[in-house]
Amino acid sequence: MSERTSPPTIVAGLRCRCPRCGEGRVFEGFLKVAPACDNCGLDLSFADPADGPAFFVMSGVAVIVTTFWGVWAVMAQPPIWAQLAVVFPALIIGCLGALRPVKAWMVAEQYVHRAEEARWESTGTHGRAPKGYKPSGR
C-alpha cells in the first residue's frame, strides 16, 4: 500500500475537495460540510470554519468591486440606475462564487494544523512549563 500525500491546502480548497486525499467532496450541499469524505472516509466533524469564510469573502469582494465601481463611476459617469444594476449583482455573484472555495480552504487549513476547540485544561497555562520540565544548560 502506497503512502498518500495530501494536496496543498489552497488546491484542496479551490477544488472543494478533501484535505487528506484531494478527491472526495467537502460539501454535501452548497455550504454544508459533509460528515465524512466520500473517498477516503476522513471524518470532517472537526471542521468548524464558523463565520470566517463569509467575513473574508465579503471584505475581499467588497474592496475589489468597490474599487472598480469607483473608477468606472468617475471615468464614465453612468446614471445611478446603471451603477446599481452593475454593482449589486457583482457583489452578490462575487460573494457566492468565492464562498465555497474559501470555506473549503479553511477546512483544509484546520485539518493540516489540527485546529480544535479550546479545552479547559489549557486555560490560563500560557508560559508555564509542563510538569517535570528541567531546563538544560543552566
C-alpha positions in Angstrom: 0.0 0.0 0.0 1.5 3.4 -1.0 1.6 6.4 1.3 -0.9 9.0 0.4 0.2 12.6 0.1 -2.2 15.4 0.9 -2.7 18.1 -1.6 -1.7 21.7 -0.8 -4.5 23.4 1.2 -5.1 26.1 -1.4 -5.6 23.4 -4.1 -7.9 21.3 -2.0 -9.9 24.5 -1.1 -10.2 25.8 -4.7 -11.3 22.4 -5.8 -13.6 21.9 -2.8 -12.0 18.5 -2.2 -11.0 16.5 0.8 -7.8 17.9 2.5 -6.4 14.4 3.1 -6.9 12.6 -0.3 -7.8 15.5 -2.6 -10.5 13.5 -4.2 -13.7 13.3 -2.1 -16.1 16.2 -1.7 -16.0 18.5 1.3 -19.6 19.7 1.0 -22.9 17.8 0.8 -24.9 20.9 -0.1 -24.0 24.4 -1.1 -22.2 25.2 2.1 -22.9 22.3 4.5 -19.8 20.4 5.3 -20.2 16.7 4.7 -19.9 14.4 7.7 -17.1 12.4 6.1 -15.1 12.3 2.8 -16.8 10.0 0.3 -13.5 8.8 -1.0 -11.1 8.2 2.0 -13.6 8.3 4.9 -11.9 11.3 6.7 -14.2 12.4 9.5 -14.9 16.0 8.8 -16.7 16.7 12.1 -13.6 18.6 13.2 -14.3 21.3 10.6 -15.9 24.4 12.0 -14.9 27.5 10.0 -17.8 29.4 11.5 -18.2 32.9 10.0 -14.5 33.3 8.9 -15.1 32.5 5.3 -18.1 34.8 5.0 -16.1 37.7 6.6 -13.1 37.3 4.4 -15.1 36.8 1.2 -17.4 39.8 1.9 -14.5 42.0 2.7 -12.3 41.0 -0.2 -15.1 41.1 -2.8 -16.4 44.5 -1.4 -12.9 46.0 -1.8 -12.5 44.7 -5.3 -16.0 45.6 -6.6 -16.0 49.0 -4.9 -12.6 49.9 -6.4 -13.7 49.0 -9.9 -17.1 50.8 -9.4 -15.4 53.9 -8.1 -13.1 54.1 -11.1 -15.9 53.4 -13.5 -18.2 55.9 -11.8 -15.6 58.7 -12.0 -14.4 58.0 -15.6 -17.7 57.0 -17.3 -20.2 58.9 -15.1 -23.0 56.4 -15.7 -26.6 57.0 -14.5 -27.3 55.8 -10.9 -29.7 53.0 -12.2 -26.8 51.6 -14.3 -24.5 51.7 -11.3 -27.0 49.8 -9.2 -27.7 47.4 -12.0 -24.0 46.5 -12.2 -22.6 46.8 -8.6 -25.2 44.8 -6.7 -25.1 41.8 -8.9 -21.3 41.9 -9.0 -21.2 41.9 -5.2 -23.7 39.0 -4.9 -22.2 36.9 -7.6 -18.7 37.6 -6.4 -19.6 36.6 -2.8 -21.5 33.5 -3.7 -18.8 32.4 -6.2 -16.0 32.7 -3.7 -17.6 31.5 -0.6 -17.4 27.7 -1.2 -13.7 27.6 -2.2 -12.7 29.8 0.8 -14.7 27.7 3.2 -13.2 24.5 1.8 -9.7 26.1 2.1 -10.4 27.0 5.8 -11.5 23.4 6.4 -8.3 22.2 4.8 -6.2 24.5 6.9 -8.0 23.3 10.1 -7.1 19.7 9.0 -3.5 20.4 8.3 -3.0 22.5 11.5 -5.1 20.1 13.7 -7.2 23.0 14.8 -9.7 22.1 17.6 -11.9 23.8 20.1 -10.2 25.2 23.2 -10.2 22.9 26.2 -10.4 24.0 29.8 -7.2 22.1 30.7 -5.2 24.6 28.8 -6.9 27.8 30.0 -4.5 30.0 31.9 -1.4 27.9 31.5 0.3 30.0 28.8 4.0 30.3 29.7 4.1 27.6 32.3 6.4 24.7 31.8 5.0 21.1 31.8 5.3 19.1 35.0 8.8 17.6 35.3 10.4 20.0 32.9 14.0 20.8 33.7 15.8 23.5 31.7 19.0 22.3 30.1 22.3 24.3 30.1 21.8 26.2 33.4 
